[in-house]
Amino acid sequence: MKNRDIQKLLKAAYAAPPPGRKEAFLREHRRSEIGYGKLLAIQARYLSPSAWVLSVALFALILVLSLSLSWRRTWVASALTPFLALVVVTVSSQSERWGMAEWELSSRFSLQSILLARLLILGVFHLGLLTVLSPILAYYCSMSLLRAGVYLLAPYLASGTVGLFITRKFHGDEALSVSALSAVALCLLFGLPGIFCPGAYKVNCFHLWVVFLAVLTVALLHEIHCSASKMGGLYETYG
């Protein structure tokens, strides 16, 4: 007997009866639509309190060290922002580390939507922190607000890009460990020029920072797309 014949027999043996009062049931239990704004609110409550506390603590550390180290404050602030991005990378992989990925696959929203929501929530929060820090750094370092913002944002995006790449290649605690090491490496990468090559933070090299920031922005968007695509399925749209 062929598989096609077996399928027909099974379909005939287990034929479902016609639904009774289907239209009345659907009218009584209408599906409630959830917009992306509500999804963001749900995920904001889901995020671990330690993510918020650690973000604020790192912001305070960067601010205190930047203001207390006189001429070094520019590169000190730049060198410490990769650890702020590490918080985002940690949150983006928390489902897999805690063994909750399979549970979330069965939820109403796709893992892509959940990942993008978490990245957006913490990303906007960190952008707000850097927005507060930029004018302070600009004032005490006698530079333009644009320069201060670029010096802070470039290492932040670099750490986020590398961290998301690592979470695609490694899993569990191993991904977290490698991401932490990458943040340390980027801290040294952006900090050492401040010691051995102070000219890297001078105004005549600022155009190189702008180009670097543009490249990092494209790279980060690419990594976000790859990380979401890795989970399978299509991006969702919400009304």
Phi and psi in degrees as a GROMACS rama.xvg file:
@    title "Ramachandran Plot"
@    xaxis  label "Phi"
@    yaxis  label "Psi"
@TYPE xy
-79.4385  160.269  LYS-2
-59.981  -35.2497  ASN-3
-63.153  -40.2184  ARG-4
-67.5837  -38.612  ASP-5
-63.8091  -40.9298  ILE-6
-63.6027  -38.8261  GLN-7
-65.3338  -41.7965  LYS-8
-64.4089  -42.7892  LEU-9
-64.3193  -39.4067  LEU-10
-64.7904  -37.7811  LYS-11
-72.0753  -37.1292  ALA-12
-72.1037  -32.2824  ALA-13
-116.122  37.1706  TYR-14
-65.9108  129.418  ALA-15
-78.9653  139.85  ALA-16
-68.4197  155.183  PRO-17
-61.2186  138.309  PRO-18
-65.7134  136.604  PRO-19
-98.4244  135.399  GLY-20
54.6971  38.85  ARG-21
-62.0313  -47.8484  LYS-22
-63.8038  -40.0394  GLU-23
-65.476  -38.1669  ALA-24
-65.4742  -42.8679  PHE-25
-66.8562  -35.7984  LEU-26
-67.594  -34.7553  ARG-27
-75.8467  -34.3166  GLU-28
-118.406  69.0268  HIS-29
-69.7841  142.359  ARG-30
-72.4938  127.23  ARG-31
-87.2765  127.205  SER-32
-82.3387  138.437  GLU-33
-115.097  119.97  ILE-34
-77.7807  169.058  GLY-35
-66.0383  -29.7333  TYR-36
-62.3846  -41.4793  GLY-37
-68.9877  -36.2269  LYS-38
-61.0485  -41.7877  LEU-39
-62.3267  -40.0346  LEU-40
-65.0229  -39.4033  ALA-41
-64.9569  -46.0285  ILE-42
-69.2227  -29.8589  GLN-43
-63.8125  -37.3428  ALA-44
-73.3815  -27.318  ARG-45
-75.6897  -29.9287  TYR-46
-59.5258  142.34  LEU-47
-64.6016  137.44  SER-48
-57.289  -28.2337  PRO-49
-63.409  -28.6917  SER-50
-65.1587  -41.6031  ALA-51
-70.048  -44.6289  TRP-52
-63.837  -44.9603  VAL-53
-65.0176  -37.6592  LEU-54
-62.6085  -46.6261  SER-55
-66.4415  -38.7439  VAL-56
-64.1185  -42.0458  ALA-57
-66.105  -39.3868  LEU-58
-60.8898  -44.3457  PHE-59
-64.2232  -39.9854  ALA-60
-63.2078  -45.6782  LEU-61
-61.4212  -42.5581  ILE-62
-65.0279  -47.054  LEU-63
-64.6796  -46.591  VAL-64
-65.8951  -38.9719  LEU-65
-64.0591  -37.5927  SER-66
-81.985  -18.9768  LEU-67
-100.439  -8.40587  SER-68
-107.339  20.9773  LEU-69
51.435  -122.418  SER-70
-64.5812  -18.3491  TRP-71
-80.6078  -8.8952  ARG-72
-58.4816  -31.0605  ARG-73
-62.8493  -55.7323  THR-74
-75.8294  -24.1048  TRP-75
-64.4564  -46.9168  VAL-76
-63.0064  -41.8599  ALA-77
-64.4009  -39.1904  SER-78
-72.8784  -23.697  ALA-79
-91.7176  -16.1629  LEU-80
-64.7966  -25.2535  THR-81
-57.1082  -29.4436  PRO-82
-71.6915  -26.0536  PHE-83
-68.3054  -40.8526  LEU-84
-68.2563  -26.9583  ALA-85
-60.8845  -31.112  LEU-86
-62.5461  -41.9638  VAL-87
-64.5704  -44.4513  VAL-88
-62.3315  -39.8465  VAL-89
-62.8975  -43.4967  THR-90
-67.2993  -36.4333  VAL-91
-65.261  -23.8684  SER-92
-109.462  11.5179  SER-93
-68.0881  -31.6844  GLN-94
-61.6822  -44.2129  SER-95
-69.8535  -39.8676  GLU-96
-66.4825  -35.0262  ARG-97
-91.5253  4.80795  TRP-98
69.8907  29.3926  GLY-99
-106.86  0.53142  MET-100
-61.4655  -42.6467  ALA-101
-66.9009  -34.7023  GLU-102
-65.8095  -42.3343  TRP-103
-70.4043  -23.4264  GLU-104
-64.0387  -27.2778  LEU-105
-89.6066  0.736288  SER-106
-80.6696  174.238  SER-107
-66.3712  -32.8949  ARG-108
-100.668  146.959  PHE-109
-72.7186  159.505  SER-110
-63.613  -29.8104  LEU-111
-60.7589  -45.4385  GLN-112
-64.4359  -39.8116  SER-113
-66.1696  -44.2867  ILE-114
-61.0915  -47.6727  LEU-115
-63.8718  -36.2477  LEU-116
-64.6439  -44.6191  ALA-117
-65.6624  -42.2137  ARG-118
-63.592  -39.9189  LEU-119
-66.9261  -42.8635  LEU-120
-61.7157  -54.2109  ILE-121
-71.2846  -34.237  LEU-122
-62.0909  -44.5025  GLY-123
-66.1232  -39.4405  VAL-124
-62.9175  -45.0944  PHE-125
-67.2281  -36.0384  HIS-126
-62.2443  -36.7871  LEU-127
-64.2338  -41.0578  GLY-128
-63.6562  -42.8787  LEU-129
-68.1748  -31.2728  LEU-130
-66.1329  -35.1607  THR-131
-71.3311  -39.0875  VAL-132
-73.9857  -33.1688  LEU-133
-58.6054  -51.6094  SER-134
-65.0778  -30.5574  PRO-135
-66.0882  -46.3404  ILE-136
-64.4594  -40.2796  LEU-137
-63.1875  -39.5498  ALA-138
-67.8198  -48.7994  TYR-139
-77.1377  -20.1236  TYR-140
-102.617  2.99979  CYS-141
55.069  53.103  SER-142
-135.152  170.574  MET-143
-73.1831  156.685  SER-144
-63.0174  -35.0668  LEU-145
-63.4535  -45.5349  LEU-146
-61.2244  -45.5719  ARG-147
-61.0324  -41.5019  ALA-148
-64.1156  -41.1332  GLY-149
-66.8469  -41.5074  VAL-150
-62.2789  -29.7892  TYR-151
-85.3392  -38.9521  LEU-152
-76.4492  -35.0964  LEU-153
-59.5307  -52.3534  ALA-154
-66.1385  -29.8813  PRO-155
-63.9784  -47.5131  TYR-156
-67.1346  -35.6005  LEU-157
-62.1135  -44.2871  ALA-158
-66.7387  -40.6366  SER-159
-63.921  -41.3757  GLY-160
-64.3731  -49.4023  THR-161
-63.8565  -40.7462  VAL-162
-63.4482  -43.4214  GLY-163
-65.8371  -36.5648  LEU-164
-62.4951  -41.9407  PHE-165
-65.1685  -41.3193  ILE-166
-67.0126  -19.8423  THR-167
-80.8414  -23.6992  ARG-168
-100.2  -24.0664  LYS-169
-121.437  168.03  PHE-170
-136.237  153.656  HIS-171
63.7422  -143.119  GLY-172
-65.8061  -26.8775  ASP-173
-62.9458  -41.3452  GLU-174
-62.6465  -40.6711  ALA-175
-65.4732  -41.456  LEU-176
-65.1282  -45.3983  SER-177
-66.6336  -37.1664  VAL-178
-63.9095  -39.9592  SER-179
-64.5181  -40.9852  ALA-180
-64.5328  -37.7618  LEU-181
-66.1084  -36.3324  SER-182
-64.7326  -39.1496  ALA-183
-63.8064  -43.5406  VAL-184
-62.5377  -41.6078  ALA-185
-69.5153  -32.4527  LEU-186
-59.9996  -44.2607  CYS-187
-68.749  -38.2732  LEU-188
-61.4238  -41.3091  LEU-189
-88.7726  -16.3271  PHE-190
-90.3439  -38.6856  GLY-191
-61.9001  -38.1931  LEU-192
-59.7384  -28.5888  PRO-193
-66.5696  -24.7279  GLY-194
-91.7346  -50.0811  ILE-195
-96.6955  -19.0135  PHE-196
-142.999  69.5604  CYS-197
-57.9312  -22.4836  PRO-198
-62.3633  -19.265  GLY-199
-63.8746  -23.305  ALA-200
-104.007  13.9234  TYR-201
-85.5064  162.445  LYS-202
-64.8236  -28.1645  VAL-203
-72.1588  -13.2325  ASN-204
-105.236  5.6746  CYS-205
-64.3803  -33.9273  PHE-206
-61.8728  -30.293  HIS-207
-68.4277  -35.7374  LEU-208
-64.7141  -39.6315  TRP-209
-63.7785  -44.4269  VAL-210
-62.6972  -43.6471  VAL-211
-60.3569  -41.7347  PHE-212
-64.4666  -40.2716  LEU-213
-63.2246  -42.9626  ALA-214
-63.7923  -41.9123  VAL-215
-65.2891  -36.0793  LEU-216
-62.7439  -45.5097  THR-217
-64.1753  -42.8044  VAL-218
-63.5793  -39.895  ALA-219
-65.4548  -43.916  LEU-220
-61.3131  -37.9561  LEU-221
-64.7054  -42.2903  HIS-222
-67.9398  -37.2871  GLU-223
-62.8672  -43.1197  ILE-224
-62.7093  -44.1531  HIS-225
-65.9248  -40.352  CYS-226
-64.7537  -40.2689  SER-227
-70.8427  -40.6032  ALA-228
-65.8335  -29.6903  SER-229
-60.4821  -28.4263  LYS-230
-79.5078  -10.466  MET-231
85.0601  158.102  GLY-232
89.678  -173.015  GLY-233
-113.415  154.647  LEU-234
-66.3866  146.487  TYR-235
-99.0254  154.368  GLU-236
-120.516  146.487  THR-237
-123.748  142.706  TYR-238
